[in-house]
Amino acid sequence: MTPEILTILGVGVALAAVLVASAQRTDKRFERLEGRLDRLDDRFERLETRMSALEQRQARLEGLLDGLREALFERAARV
């Protein structure tokens, strides 16, 4: 084999090694990102649960205030 062919093969092997290492690093980064997204998804689910409970409590308070307002204005109209 000529030195040029050996050089070309060596460069090819080196490039392949760089590509494999880069792919492995990328895979690890994606795995970490998936873990973060899973945690973020859990946080959003908890936030949705809390918001739902808050909306229900707010609706209950609005109903109570409407009833109180009606009761007060009915008394004022009677007097």
Jmol script that loads the backbone (N, CA, C; Angstrom):
load data "model"
ATOM      1  N   MET A   1       0.844  -1.176   0.000  1.00  0.00           N
ATOM      2  CA  MET A   1       0.000   0.000   0.000  1.00  0.00           C
ATOM      3  C   MET A   1       0.889   1.239   0.000  1.00  0.00           C
ATOM      4  N   THR A   2       0.373   2.215  -0.677  1.00  0.00           N
ATOM      5  CA  THR A   2       1.137   3.455  -0.764  1.00  0.00           C
ATOM      6  C   THR A   2       0.871   4.298   0.473  1.00  0.00           C
ATOM      7  N   PRO A   3       1.774   5.176   0.763  1.00  0.00           N
ATOM      8  CA  PRO A   3       1.591   6.043   1.929  1.00  0.00           C
ATOM      9  C   PRO A   3       0.323   6.897   1.827  1.00  0.00           C
ATOM     10  N   GLU A   4      -0.062   7.276   0.599  1.00  0.00           N
ATOM     11  CA  GLU A   4      -1.264   8.095   0.438  1.00  0.00           C
ATOM     12  C   GLU A   4      -2.510   7.320   0.857  1.00  0.00           C
ATOM     13  N   ILE A   5      -2.582   6.060   0.472  1.00  0.00           N
ATOM     14  CA  ILE A   5      -3.736   5.238   0.835  1.00  0.00           C
ATOM     15  C   ILE A   5      -3.779   5.039   2.346  1.00  0.00           C
ATOM     16  N   LEU A   6      -2.632   4.798   2.951  1.00  0.00           N
ATOM     17  CA  LEU A   6      -2.583   4.641   4.403  1.00  0.00           C
ATOM     18  C   LEU A   6      -3.034   5.922   5.110  1.00  0.00           C
ATOM     19  N   THR A   7      -2.635   7.052   4.569  1.00  0.00           N
ATOM     20  CA  THR A   7      -3.038   8.340   5.143  1.00  0.00           C
ATOM     21  C   THR A   7      -4.547   8.522   5.012  1.00  0.00           C
ATOM     22  N   ILE A   8      -5.086   8.216   3.840  1.00  0.00           N
ATOM     23  CA  ILE A   8      -6.525   8.352   3.619  1.00  0.00           C
ATOM     24  C   ILE A   8      -7.289   7.427   4.570  1.00  0.00           C
ATOM     25  N   LEU A   9      -6.834   6.197   4.710  1.00  0.00           N
ATOM     26  CA  LEU A   9      -7.485   5.266   5.633  1.00  0.00           C
ATOM     27  C   LEU A   9      -7.391   5.748   7.077  1.00  0.00           C
ATOM     28  N   GLY A  10      -6.232   6.261   7.444  1.00  0.00           N
ATOM     29  CA  GLY A  10      -6.052   6.781   8.801  1.00  0.00           C
ATOM     30  C   GLY A  10      -6.984   7.944   9.086  1.00  0.00           C
ATOM     31  N   VAL A  11      -7.116   8.842   8.123  1.00  0.00           N
ATOM     32  CA  VAL A  11      -8.029   9.978   8.289  1.00  0.00           C
ATOM     33  C   VAL A  11      -9.469   9.480   8.379  1.00  0.00           C
ATOM     34  N   GLY A  12      -9.822   8.501   7.577  1.00  0.00           N
ATOM     35  CA  GLY A  12     -11.170   7.934   7.623  1.00  0.00           C
ATOM     36  C   GLY A  12     -11.481   7.321   8.977  1.00  0.00           C
ATOM     37  N   VAL A  13     -10.519   6.569   9.512  1.00  0.00           N
ATOM     38  CA  VAL A  13     -10.706   5.950  10.831  1.00  0.00           C
ATOM     39  C   VAL A  13     -10.810   7.028  11.907  1.00  0.00           C
ATOM     40  N   ALA A  14      -9.993   8.055  11.820  1.00  0.00           N
ATOM     41  CA  ALA A  14     -10.038   9.142  12.804  1.00  0.00           C
ATOM     42  C   ALA A  14     -11.383   9.868  12.743  1.00  0.00           C
ATOM     43  N   LEU A  15     -11.859  10.129  11.521  1.00  0.00           N
ATOM     44  CA  LEU A  15     -13.159  10.796  11.382  1.00  0.00           C
ATOM     45  C   LEU A  15     -14.290   9.917  11.930  1.00  0.00           C
ATOM     46  N   ALA A  16     -14.213   8.635  11.675  1.00  0.00           N
ATOM     47  CA  ALA A  16     -15.226   7.722  12.199  1.00  0.00           C
ATOM     48  C   ALA A  16     -15.216   7.738  13.727  1.00  0.00           C
ATOM     49  N   ALA A  17     -14.036   7.754  14.323  1.00  0.00           N
ATOM     50  CA  ALA A  17     -13.930   7.784  15.785  1.00  0.00           C
ATOM     51  C   ALA A  17     -14.525   9.075  16.343  1.00  0.00           C
ATOM     52  N   VAL A  18     -14.250  10.180  15.671  1.00  0.00           N
ATOM     53  CA  VAL A  18     -14.802  11.470  16.112  1.00  0.00           C
ATOM     54  C   VAL A  18     -16.321  11.453  16.007  1.00  0.00           C
ATOM     55  N   LEU A  19     -16.847  10.910  14.914  1.00  0.00           N
ATOM     56  CA  LEU A  19     -18.295  10.856  14.738  1.00  0.00           C
ATOM     57  C   LEU A  19     -18.961   9.967  15.785  1.00  0.00           C
ATOM     58  N   VAL A  20     -18.358   8.834  16.094  1.00  0.00           N
ATOM     59  CA  VAL A  20     -18.920   7.934  17.109  1.00  0.00           C
ATOM     60  C   VAL A  20     -18.911   8.609  18.474  1.00  0.00           C
ATOM     61  N   ALA A  21     -17.810   9.247  18.819  1.00  0.00           N
ATOM     62  CA  ALA A  21     -17.725   9.937  20.111  1.00  0.00           C
ATOM     63  C   ALA A  21     -18.747  11.065  20.183  1.00  0.00           C
ATOM     64  N   SER A  22     -18.896  11.791  19.098  1.00  0.00           N
ATOM     65  CA  SER A  22     -19.861  12.890  19.064  1.00  0.00           C
ATOM     66  C   SER A  22     -21.287  12.356  19.206  1.00  0.00           C
ATOM     67  N   ALA A  23     -21.582  11.258  18.553  1.00  0.00           N
ATOM     68  CA  ALA A  23     -22.918  10.669  18.654  1.00  0.00           C
ATOM     69  C   ALA A  23     -23.195  10.201  20.079  1.00  0.00           C
ATOM     70  N   GLN A  24     -22.187   9.637  20.734  1.00  0.00           N
ATOM     71  CA  GLN A  24     -22.370   9.182  22.114  1.00  0.00           C
ATOM     72  C   GLN A  24     -22.634  10.357  23.054  1.00  0.00           C
ATOM     73  N   ARG A  25     -21.890  11.439  22.873  1.00  0.00           N
ATOM     74  CA  ARG A  25     -22.112  12.634  23.697  1.00  0.00           C
ATOM     75  C   ARG A  25     -23.514  13.201  23.452  1.00  0.00           C
ATOM     76  N   THR A  26     -23.918  13.207  22.189  1.00  0.00           N
ATOM     77  CA  THR A  26     -25.248  13.720  21.857  1.00  0.00           C
ATOM     78  C   THR A  26     -26.323  12.858  22.492  1.00  0.00           C
ATOM     79  N   ASP A  27     -26.150  11.544  22.455  1.00  0.00           N
ATOM     80  CA  ASP A  27     -27.113  10.645  23.097  1.00  0.00           C
ATOM     81  C   ASP A  27     -27.214  10.916  24.592  1.00  0.00           C
ATOM     82  N   LYS A  28     -26.079  11.107  25.245  1.00  0.00           N
ATOM     83  CA  LYS A  28     -26.092  11.388  26.685  1.00  0.00           C
ATOM     84  C   LYS A  28     -26.797  12.704  26.984  1.00  0.00           C
ATOM     85  N   ARG A  29     -26.567  13.693  26.134  1.00  0.00           N
ATOM     86  CA  ARG A  29     -27.222  14.990  26.336  1.00  0.00           C
ATOM     87  C   ARG A  29     -28.729  14.873  26.154  1.00  0.00           C
ATOM     88  N   PHE A  30     -29.155  14.095  25.161  1.00  0.00           N
ATOM     89  CA  PHE A  30     -30.587  13.889  24.948  1.00  0.00           C
ATOM     90  C   PHE A  30     -31.212  13.140  26.118  1.00  0.00           C
ATOM     91  N   GLU A  31     -30.504  12.183  26.683  1.00  0.00           N
ATOM     92  CA  GLU A  31     -31.019  11.467  27.842  1.00  0.00           C
ATOM     93  C   GLU A  31     -31.199  12.408  29.027  1.00  0.00           C
ATOM     94  N   ARG A  32     -30.216  13.286  29.250  1.00  0.00           N
ATOM     95  CA  ARG A  32     -30.354  14.263  30.338  1.00  0.00           C
ATOM     96  C   ARG A  32     -31.520  15.208  30.069  1.00  0.00           C
ATOM     97  N   LEU A  33     -31.666  15.608  28.812  1.00  0.00           N
ATOM     98  CA  LEU A  33     -32.759  16.502  28.447  1.00  0.00           C
ATOM     99  C   LEU A  33     -34.105  15.819  28.653  1.00  0.00           C
ATOM    100  N   GLU A  34     -34.195  14.540  28.313  1.00  0.00           N
ATOM    101  CA  GLU A  34     -35.440  13.802  28.539  1.00  0.00           C
ATOM    102  C   GLU A  34     -35.772  13.748  30.029  1.00  0.00           C
ATOM    103  N   GLY A  35     -34.769  13.549  30.858  1.00  0.00           N
ATOM    104  CA  GLY A  35     -34.995  13.542  32.305  1.00  0.00           C
ATOM    105  C   GLY A  35     -35.518  14.880  32.790  1.00  0.00           C
ATOM    106  N   ARG A  36     -34.936  15.948  32.284  1.00  0.00           N
ATOM    107  CA  ARG A  36     -35.400  17.280  32.680  1.00  0.00           C
ATOM    108  C   ARG A  36     -36.833  17.514  32.203  1.00  0.00           C
ATOM    109  N   LEU A  37     -37.130  17.081  30.989  1.00  0.00           N
ATOM    110  CA  LEU A  37     -38.483  17.268  30.475  1.00  0.00           C
ATOM    111  C   LEU A  37     -39.491  16.450  31.257  1.00  0.00           C
ATOM    112  N   ASP A  38     -39.104  15.258  31.707  1.00  0.00           N
ATOM    113  CA  ASP A  38     -40.002  14.455  32.539  1.00  0.00           C
ATOM    114  C   ASP A  38     -40.303  15.176  33.847  1.00  0.00           C
ATOM    115  N   ARG A  39     -39.265  15.734  34.455  1.00  0.00           N
ATOM    116  CA  ARG A  39     -39.484  16.481  35.701  1.00  0.00           C
ATOM    117  C   ARG A  39     -40.353  17.712  35.455  1.00  0.00           C
ATOM    118  N   LEU A  40     -40.123  18.368  34.334  1.00  0.00           N
ATOM    119  CA  LEU A  40     -40.925  19.538  34.000  1.00  0.00           C
ATOM    120  C   LEU A  40     -42.378  19.143  33.766  1.00  0.00           C
ATOM    121  N   ASP A  41     -42.588  18.011  33.125  1.00  0.00           N
ATOM    122  CA  ASP A  41     -43.948  17.518  32.901  1.00  0.00           C
ATOM    123  C   ASP A  41     -44.643  17.248  34.229  1.00  0.00           C
ATOM    124  N   ASP A  42     -43.918  16.657  35.173  1.00  0.00           N
ATOM    125  CA  ASP A  42     -44.487  16.408  36.502  1.00  0.00           C
ATOM    126  C   ASP A  42     -44.862  17.723  37.190  1.00  0.00           C
ATOM    127  N   ARG A  43     -44.001  18.711  37.047  1.00  0.00           N
ATOM    128  CA  ARG A  43     -44.283  20.008  37.669  1.00  0.00           C
ATOM    129  C   ARG A  43     -45.517  20.654  37.051  1.00  0.00           C
ATOM    130  N   PHE A  44     -45.665  20.536  35.725  1.00  0.00           N
ATOM    131  CA  PHE A  44     -46.846  21.096  35.068  1.00  0.00           C
ATOM    132  C   PHE A  44     -48.115  20.373  35.513  1.00  0.00           C
ATOM    133  N   GLU A  45     -48.036  19.067  35.691  1.00  0.00           N
ATOM    134  CA  GLU A  45     -49.208  18.324  36.162  1.00  0.00           C
ATOM    135  C   GLU A  45     -49.609  18.791  37.559  1.00  0.00           C
ATOM    136  N   ARG A  46     -48.614  18.972  38.439  1.00  0.00           N
ATOM    137  CA  ARG A  46     -48.929  19.461  39.783  1.00  0.00           C
ATOM    138  C   ARG A  46     -49.516  20.873  39.726  1.00  0.00           C
ATOM    139  N   LEU A  47     -48.975  21.700  38.836  1.00  0.00           N
ATOM    140  CA  LEU A  47     -49.482  23.065  38.694  1.00  0.00           C
ATOM    141  C   LEU A  47     -50.916  23.055  38.179  1.00  0.00           C
ATOM    142  N   GLU A  48     -51.215  22.175  37.228  1.00  0.00           N
ATOM    143  CA  GLU A  48     -52.576  22.080  36.719  1.00  0.00           C
ATOM    144  C   GLU A  48     -53.539  21.645  37.826  1.00  0.00           C
ATOM    145  N   THR A  49     -53.101  20.721  38.666  1.00  0.00           N
ATOM    146  CA  THR A  49     -53.939  20.264  39.781  1.00  0.00           C
ATOM    147  C   THR A  49     -54.211  21.406  40.744  1.00  0.00           C
ATOM    148  N   ARG A  50     -53.164  22.154  41.063  1.00  0.00           N
ATOM    149  CA  ARG A  50     -53.337  23.283  41.982  1.00  0.00           C
ATOM    150  C   ARG A  50     -54.229  24.360  41.379  1.00  0.00           C
ATOM    151  N   MET A  51     -54.042  24.635  40.080  1.00  0.00           N
ATOM    152  CA  MET A  51     -54.869  25.647  39.419  1.00  0.00           C
ATOM    153  C   MET A  51     -56.336  25.218  39.392  1.00  0.00           C
ATOM    154  N   SER A  52     -56.580  23.944  39.157  1.00  0.00           N
ATOM    155  CA  SER A  52     -57.951  23.437  39.144  1.00  0.00           C
ATOM    156  C   SER A  52     -58.596  23.616  40.516  1.00  0.00           C
ATOM    157  N   ALA A  53     -57.865  23.273  41.570  1.00  0.00           N
ATOM    158  CA  ALA A  53     -58.393  23.444  42.922  1.00  0.00           C
ATOM    159  C   ALA A  53     -58.647  24.918  43.207  1.00  0.00           C
ATOM    160  N   LEU A  54     -57.757  25.772  42.773  1.00  0.00           N
ATOM    161  CA  LEU A  54     -57.922  27.209  42.982  1.00  0.00           C
ATOM    162  C   LEU A  54     -59.134  27.742  42.223  1.00  0.00           C
ATOM    163  N   GLU A  55     -59.335  27.271  40.993  1.00  0.00           N
ATOM    164  CA  GLU A  55     -60.494  27.698  40.219  1.00  0.00           C
ATOM    165  C   GLU A  55     -61.793  27.283  40.912  1.00  0.00           C
ATOM    166  N   GLN A  56     -61.815  26.083  41.469  1.00  0.00           N
ATOM    167  CA  GLN A  56     -63.018  25.620  42.160  1.00  0.00           C
ATOM    168  C   GLN A  56     -63.284  26.466  43.405  1.00  0.00           C
ATOM    169  N   ARG A  57     -62.231  26.759  44.145  1.00  0.00           N
ATOM    170  CA  ARG A  57     -62.404  27.584  45.349  1.00  0.00           C
ATOM    171  C   ARG A  57     -62.848  28.992  44.982  1.00  0.00           C
ATOM    172  N   GLN A  58     -62.283  29.535  43.905  1.00  0.00           N
ATOM    173  CA  GLN A  58     -62.672  30.867  43.462  1.00  0.00           C
ATOM    174  C   GLN A  58     -64.132  30.879  43.026  1.00  0.00           C
ATOM    175  N   ALA A  59     -64.565  29.847  42.308  1.00  0.00           N
ATOM    176  CA  ALA A  59     -65.961  29.772  41.876  1.00  0.00           C
ATOM    177  C   ALA A  59     -66.886  29.705  43.087  1.00  0.00           C
ATOM    178  N   ARG A  60     -66.477  28.956  44.101  1.00  0.00           N
ATOM    179  CA  ARG A  60     -67.289  28.863  45.319  1.00  0.00           C
ATOM    180  C   ARG A  60     -67.405  30.231  45.993  1.00  0.00           C
ATOM    181  N   LEU A  61     -66.284  30.945  46.093  1.00  0.00           N
ATOM    182  CA  LEU A  61     -66.314  32.284  46.702  1.00  0.00           C
ATOM    183  C   LEU A  61     -67.167  33.243  45.889  1.00  0.00           C
ATOM    184  N   GLU A  62     -67.072  33.157  44.552  1.00  0.00           N
ATOM    185  CA  GLU A  62     -67.894  34.035  43.725  1.00  0.00           C
ATOM    186  C   GLU A  62     -69.371  33.755  43.946  1.00  0.00           C
ATOM    187  N   GLY A  63     -69.709  32.470  44.080  1.00  0.00           N
ATOM    188  CA  GLY A  63     -71.107  32.114  44.357  1.00  0.00           C
ATOM    189  C   GLY A  63     -71.560  32.664  45.694  1.00  0.00           C
ATOM    190  N   LEU A  64     -70.717  32.532  46.704  1.00  0.00           N
ATOM    191  CA  LEU A  64     -71.071  33.065  48.021  1.00  0.00           C
ATOM    192  C   LEU A  64     -71.228  34.579  47.982  1.00  0.00           C
ATOM    193  N   LEU A  65     -70.324  35.255  47.273  1.00  0.00           N
ATOM    194  CA  LEU A  65     -70.425  36.718  47.174  1.00  0.00           C
ATOM    195  C   LEU A  65     -71.671  37.138  46.415  1.00  0.00           C
ATOM    196  N   ASP A  66     -72.023  36.401  45.362  1.00  0.00           N
ATOM    197  CA  ASP A  66     -73.248  36.728  44.630  1.00  0.00           C
ATOM    198  C   ASP A  66     -74.463  36.571  45.534  1.00  0.00           C
ATOM    199  N   GLY A  67     -74.488  35.485  46.309  1.00  0.00           N
ATOM    200  CA  GLY A  67     -75.598  35.286  47.239  1.00  0.00           C
ATOM    201  C   GLY A  67     -75.661  36.379  48.288  1.00  0.00           C
ATOM    202  N   LEU A  68     -74.526  36.765  48.821  1.00  0.00           N
ATOM    203  CA  LEU A  68     -74.468  37.833  49.815  1.00  0.00           C
ATOM    204  C   LEU A  68     -74.920  39.153  49.212  1.00  0.00           C
ATOM    205  N   ARG A  69     -74.476  39.433  47.990  1.00  0.00           N
ATOM    206  CA  ARG A  69     -74.868  40.673  47.320  1.00  0.00           C
ATOM    207  C   ARG A  69     -76.379  40.709  47.097  1.00  0.00           C
ATOM    208  N   GLU A  70     -76.931  39.602  46.648  1.00  0.00           N
ATOM    209  CA  GLU A  70     -78.379  39.557  46.425  1.00  0.00           C
ATOM    210  C   GLU A  70     -79.134  39.741  47.737  1.00  0.00           C
ATOM    211  N   ALA A  71     -78.657  39.089  48.789  1.00  0.00           N
ATOM    212  CA  ALA A  71     -79.327  39.210  50.087  1.00  0.00           C
ATOM    213  C   ALA A  71     -79.274  40.644  50.593  1.00  0.00           C
ATOM    214  N   LEU A  72     -78.147  41.301  50.434  1.00  0.00           N
ATOM    215  CA  LEU A  72     -78.017  42.681  50.912  1.00  0.00           C
ATOM    216  C   LEU A  72     -78.890  43.627  50.112  1.00  0.00           C
ATOM    217  N   PHE A  73     -78.900  43.476  48.807  1.00  0.00           N
ATOM    218  CA  PHE A  73     -79.700  44.388  47.992  1.00  0.00           C
ATOM    219  C   PHE A  73     -81.191  44.140  48.146  1.00  0.00           C
ATOM    220  N   GLU A  74     -81.576  42.882  48.395  1.00  0.00           N
ATOM    221  CA  GLU A  74     -82.995  42.607  48.634  1.00  0.00           C
ATOM    222  C   GLU A  74     -83.437  43.262  49.936  1.00  0.00           C
ATOM    223  N   ARG A  75     -82.596  43.216  50.961  1.00  0.00           N
ATOM    224  CA  ARG A  75     -82.939  43.872  52.231  1.00  0.00           C
ATOM    225  C   ARG A  75     -83.032  45.376  52.051  1.00  0.00           C
ATOM    226  N   ALA A  76     -82.067  45.929  51.286  1.00  0.00           N
ATOM    227  CA  ALA A  76     -82.089  47.376  51.065  1.00  0.00           C
ATOM    228  C   ALA A  76     -83.321  47.778  50.265  1.00  0.00           C
ATOM    229  N   ALA A  77     -83.747  46.936  49.329  1.00  0.00           N
ATOM    230  CA  ALA A  77     -84.930  47.272  48.517  1.00  0.00           C
ATOM    231  C   ALA A  77     -86.206  47.172  49.345  1.00  0.00           C
ATOM    232  N   ARG A  78     -86.229  46.271  50.326  1.00  0.00           N
ATOM    233  CA  ARG A  78     -87.417  46.096  51.169  1.00  0.00           C
ATOM    234  C   ARG A  78     -87.599  47.278  52.116  1.00  0.00           C
ATOM    235  N   VAL A  79     -86.515  47.865  52.571  1.00  0.00           N
ATOM    236  CA  VAL A  79     -86.570  48.917  53.579  1.00  0.00           C
ATOM    237  C   VAL A  79     -86.909  50.235  52.989  1.00  0.00           C
TER     238      VAL A  79
END
end "model"
wireframe off; spacefill off
backbone 0.3
color backbone group
